[in-house]
């Protein structure tokens, strides 16, 4: 017999764990956005070495499971003298992983900008870095917002993997309470509810951003 009243007294602890989940997700997404932009610029660079480095990065990260990458950072780095906390390890692994996918989103956005705009800017004497900064990137980022939003939501859900390296985020805390109270359905359903609330909040914010950007285009 299911008894969801068991969950109620643990709600404050789950709320605290939810905050950790949000912190983990937001920091990881921020790392992914910044690193992903650099990887995208390297990918489209006319400098062959930079392009090859970006291709290798994308090949490695997109071709291996995020869980393996997380374990390499948390369990593997101490073998070479680099010890990181579970939270920092998770942020690094999640950020590096998301950067690979975000880089491809940026690249698609950049390449969607008509070449005529670049040619027009060059005819006015603008240098390529200035063209990229003033003309291409603002438009590319605007075009990429929906895909970046989807990636942010995926990162929020993937943050549950951090529970496997003992980060006290929502999934880890829910699993602990479920085991000690032998109420797996109740606590896992409650955890799913918290994740649903967070993803709904993310979706609402991203929709508002899209609306604002569409208004600014008019």
N, C-alpha and C positions, 0 to 999 in steps of 0.2 A: 504494500500500500504506500502510495506516494505521500510525503508529508513536507510540503514546502514551507511550513512554519519553522522548520529547522534552519532555513536559510536566513530568516529575518534577523536573528541575533548576530549573524556574521556579516551583515550588510556594511557596517562601518569599515571593517577590514577589507572587504571587497572594493569599497569606494576608494580606500587608500591605495589599493593595488591598481585600480583603474587609473589613478593619477600617474603612477609609475609607468603604466602602459602608454599613456598619452605622452609623457616626457620622452620615453624611449622612441616612440614613433615620430614625434616632432623633430627631435635631434637627428634621427636617422634620415628622415626626409630632407632636412636642411643639408646634411652632408651629401646626400644623393643629388640634390639640385645643383650644388656648387661643383662637385666633382664631375657630375654628368655633363655640365656645360663645358668644362675643360676637355673632357674626353671627346665630346661632339666636335669642338673646334679643332682638336688634333686629328679627328677622323676625316674632316673635310679639308685639312691643310694641304697645301701644295708641297710641303716639305715631306718627302717620302718617309723619313725615319719616324716622324711624329705620327703619320698615318698608320704605319706598321705597328707601332706601339699601341695605338688605340685599337686596332684590329685584334691584336694579341690579347689585350685586356678583355675586350668583348667576347672573344672566343673562350677564354678561360672562365670568366664569371658566368656567362649565360649558358655555358655547357656543363656546369657542375651544380649540384644541389646546394641551396642556401645553407642547409643543415651541416653539410660537410665543411663549407666555408666558415661557419660559426665555430665548429669544433676545432678547425685548424687554428683559428685566432685564439680561442680560449684554452684548449688543451695542448696545442702544438707550439705556440710561441714560447711558453715557459721552458721548453727544451733548449731554446737558444738564448735563454736569459731574459726574455721579455715577459713579465708577469703583469697582467691587466685584471681589473676587477670584472666580475660578471657583467655588470651594466655597461662598462666601457667596451668590453669585448663584443657585446651584443650590438652596441651602437656602431662600432667599426664594421662588423660583418654585415649588418643590415644596410648601412650606408653605402658600402662598397658594392653590395649586390644591386641595390636599387639604382645606383649611378649608371650601371651598364644599360639598364632599360630606359632610364631617363635620357641618357646620351642619344639613343636611337630616336626618342621622341623629339629632342631638340634638333637632331640632324634632319628629320623629316620636315620640321617646321621651317628650318633655315632654307632647305632646298625647295620649299613650296613658294618662296618669294620670287617673283618674276625677275629674270636676269636683266630685264630692261631697266629696272630701278638701279641696279649696280652700274650699268653702263652709263646711265644718266648722271649718276653721282660722280663717276670717274671723269666724265666730260666736263664737270664743274671743277675738277682739280682736287677732289677729295681722295685721301689715301684709304687703302683697304681697311686698316684698323678702325678708322673713323666711320667708314661706311657700315662696317659690321656693328659698331657700337650705337650709332645714331639712327640707322635705317633698318638694317636686317634684323638684329636681335629683338628690338621692341615688337616688331611685327611677328617674328617667329615665336616668341614667348606667348603672345596673345593667341596665336593659332594653336599653340600646344597646350593651353590651359585645360581643356577637357581631358586629354590623355594624361597629363600630369596629375590631374585630380584622381583619375582612376588608379594611377600608380600609388598615390598617397594612401588611398583606401586599402589597396592590396598590402602596402607596407604596414598599415595599422593591424591588419589581420595576421600578417606574417610575424609580427612582433611576439606572438604567442610562442614561437620557437625559443625565445629567450628563457622560457621556463626550464628548458633542458640543461641550461648552465646555471641554474639556481637563482635567476633574477626573480625577485618577489613581485612579479607583475600579476595581472589578473588570472591568467591560466594557471600559474604556479600556485597561487593562493587557493584558487577554486579546487584544484586537484588535491591539495593538502587537506582542506576541509571535507571534501567528498570522501577521502580515504578514512579519515578519523571518525566520521559520522556514518559511514556506510550508506551514504545518500548520494550516489553518483549522478542519477538523473536530475535530482533537484538542484545540485550545485552547478552541474554542467549547463542545465537550462538557464539558470540564473546568470552564469558567465556569458552564455550566448546572448541573453538580453542586454547585458552591459555592452558587449561588442556591437550589437545592433544599434543601441543608442549612440555610441561613438561614431559608427559609420554613417548614421543618419545625420548627425551633427556635421561631420565632415562634408557630406553631400550637400547639405543646406548652405554651408559657407561657400563651397565651390560654385554652387549655382548662383549665389549672389555675386560672386566675383565675375562669373561669365556674363551676367546681366549688366553689371557695371561696365565691363569692357565693350559689350555690344552697344551700349548707350554712347560710349566715348567714340565709337566708330561712325556714328551718325553725323 
